[in-house]
Amino acid sequence: MTKLRKQRRRKVFRHAVNRKRLRNKIFGVGSIKCKEIKEAWDNKRSVETNMKDMGLSCDPNKTIQVPKTLKASLMSNQNEWKEEEIPQPESSRSKSRVAQMLEEDAKAPRVRKIRLPNSQIEWLSYLILKYGNDYKAMAKDSKKLLSRDLETNKTKSKKIQIHS
């Protein structure tokens, strides 16, 4: 059985490749993209202690444990429902602000984007300016560049009106 041509050809050393850069790329530590975590990160500490100081969980399975089976959870509760209190980890005052900042950022309102092609946005804005909310007239428009039925005109024009 023959081998592949690329396996049989003469091996050539690539001198132009920077070996140090290659090695650092392979073994390098990833960068943190979150601004709040990056500012509070301490390189001298481990990942777990850094996350604990910030009030974050490194492993959610350890933080909030799920019972293995339904039977075990029923036997432990003995048909009495009790609220469990999750112990809050003690954290330093300066870094505990990180979790609050992340929550505020998650709750902040975002700008909603229209997920329609530009040609459809132009066409529907033309129809809205010409006909308003008369969707039957939109469906019977004389141009009919993008001939749509009544329902698609209605839903897509509502999307545009929400964003504008």
C-alpha positions as CSV (number, residue, x, y, z in Angstrom):
1,M,0.0,0.0,0.0
2,T,1.5,3.4,-1.0
3,K,1.9,6.3,1.3
4,L,0.7,9.8,0.7
5,R,2.8,12.0,-1.5
6,K,3.2,14.6,1.2
7,Q,4.5,12.0,3.6
8,R,7.2,10.8,1.1
9,R,8.5,14.2,0.0
10,R,11.6,15.8,1.5
11,K,11.0,17.6,4.8
12,V,11.9,21.2,4.8
13,F,12.7,23.3,7.9
14,R,10.8,26.6,7.8
15,H,13.3,29.3,9.0
16,A,10.9,32.2,8.7
17,V,8.8,30.9,11.6
18,N,9.4,32.6,14.9
19,R,9.6,29.6,17.3
20,K,9.5,31.7,20.5
21,R,6.2,33.4,19.3
22,L,4.8,30.0,18.4
23,R,5.6,28.5,21.8
24,N,4.2,31.5,23.7
25,K,1.0,31.3,21.6
26,I,0.5,27.6,22.5
27,F,1.4,27.8,26.2
28,G,0.2,31.4,26.8
29,V,-2.6,32.3,29.2
30,G,-5.7,33.7,27.7
31,S,-6.7,37.3,28.0
32,I,-9.7,38.5,30.1
33,K,-12.1,40.5,27.9
34,C,-14.4,41.7,30.7
35,K,-13.2,45.1,31.9
36,E,-14.4,44.9,35.5
37,I,-12.8,41.5,36.1
38,K,-9.6,42.5,34.4
39,E,-9.1,45.5,36.7
40,A,-9.7,43.5,39.9
41,W,-7.6,40.5,38.8
42,D,-4.5,39.7,40.9
43,N,-1.9,37.7,39.0
44,K,-0.3,36.4,42.2
45,R,-3.5,34.6,43.3
46,S,-5.2,31.5,41.9
47,V,-8.3,31.6,39.7
48,E,-10.5,30.3,42.5
49,T,-9.3,32.9,45.1
50,N,-9.6,35.7,42.6
51,M,-13.2,34.8,41.7
52,K,-14.1,34.3,45.4
53,D,-12.8,37.7,46.3
54,M,-14.9,39.3,43.5
55,G,-18.0,37.5,44.7
56,L,-18.2,35.3,41.7
57,S,-18.4,31.6,41.3
58,C,-15.5,29.7,39.7
59,D,-17.5,26.4,39.5
60,P,-21.3,26.8,39.6
61,N,-21.7,23.1,40.2
62,K,-19.9,23.5,43.6
63,T,-21.7,26.7,44.5
64,I,-25.2,25.5,43.8
65,Q,-25.3,21.8,44.1
66,V,-28.1,19.9,42.4
67,P,-29.3,16.7,44.1
68,K,-28.3,13.5,42.3
69,T,-31.7,11.9,42.2
70,L,-35.2,12.8,42.9
71,K,-35.4,10.0,45.5
72,A,-32.5,11.4,47.5
73,S,-34.0,14.8,47.5
74,L,-37.4,13.5,48.6
75,M,-35.8,11.4,51.4
76,S,-33.7,14.3,52.7
77,N,-36.7,16.7,52.7
78,Q,-39.2,14.1,54.2
79,N,-42.0,15.9,52.4
80,E,-41.2,19.1,54.2
81,W,-40.2,22.0,52.0
82,K,-37.7,24.3,53.6
83,E,-35.9,27.2,52.1
84,E,-32.1,26.7,52.0
85,E,-29.9,29.7,52.6
86,I,-26.9,29.8,50.4
87,P,-23.9,30.9,52.4
88,Q,-22.4,34.1,51.0
89,P,-18.6,34.0,50.7
90,E,-16.7,36.6,52.6
91,S,-15.0,38.9,50.2
92,S,-12.8,42.0,50.4
93,R,-14.7,45.3,50.1
94,S,-12.8,46.6,47.1
95,K,-13.4,43.5,44.9
96,S,-16.9,42.7,46.0
97,R,-18.0,45.7,43.9
98,V,-17.2,43.6,40.7
99,A,-20.2,41.4,41.1
100,Q,-22.5,44.4,41.5
101,M,-21.0,46.1,38.5
102,L,-21.5,43.0,36.4
103,E,-25.2,42.8,37.5
104,E,-25.7,46.5,36.7
105,D,-24.2,46.0,33.3
106,A,-26.4,43.0,32.6
107,K,-29.5,44.9,33.6
108,A,-28.7,48.0,31.6
109,P,-31.0,48.6,28.6
110,R,-29.5,47.6,25.2
111,V,-30.1,49.1,21.8
112,R,-32.2,46.6,19.8
113,K,-31.1,46.0,16.3
114,I,-33.3,45.3,13.3
115,R,-32.5,41.9,11.9
116,L,-33.7,42.6,8.4
117,P,-31.7,43.2,5.2
118,N,-31.2,46.9,4.2
119,S,-33.2,46.5,1.0
120,Q,-36.2,45.3,3.0
121,I,-35.9,48.1,5.5
122,E,-35.9,50.7,2.7
123,W,-38.8,49.0,1.0
124,L,-40.9,48.8,4.2
125,S,-40.1,52.3,5.2
126,Y,-41.3,53.5,1.8
127,L,-44.6,51.5,2.3
128,I,-45.1,52.9,5.8
129,L,-44.6,56.5,4.6
130,K,-47.0,56.0,1.7
131,Y,-49.7,53.9,3.4
132,G,-49.3,54.2,7.1
133,N,-50.9,51.2,8.8
134,D,-53.1,50.2,5.8
135,Y,-51.5,46.7,5.2
136,K,-54.0,45.7,2.5
137,A,-52.9,48.6,0.4
138,M,-49.3,47.7,1.0
139,A,-49.9,44.2,-0.3
140,K,-51.6,45.7,-3.5
141,D,-48.8,48.3,-4.1
142,S,-48.1,49.0,-7.8
143,K,-44.3,48.7,-7.5
144,K,-44.3,45.2,-6.0
145,L,-40.5,45.1,-5.9
146,L,-40.7,42.8,-2.9
147,S,-44.2,41.5,-3.2
148,R,-45.3,40.4,0.3
149,D,-48.6,39.2,1.6
150,L,-50.6,41.0,4.3
151,E,-49.2,39.3,7.4
152,T,-45.5,39.6,6.5
153,N,-45.9,43.3,5.7
154,K,-47.6,43.7,9.1
155,T,-45.0,41.9,11.1
156,K,-42.0,43.4,9.4
157,S,-43.4,47.0,9.5
158,K,-44.1,46.6,13.2
159,K,-40.5,45.6,13.7
160,I,-39.3,48.8,12.0
161,Q,-41.8,51.0,13.9
162,I,-40.5,49.6,17.2
163,H,-36.9,50.5,16.4
164,S,-37.6,54.0,15.0
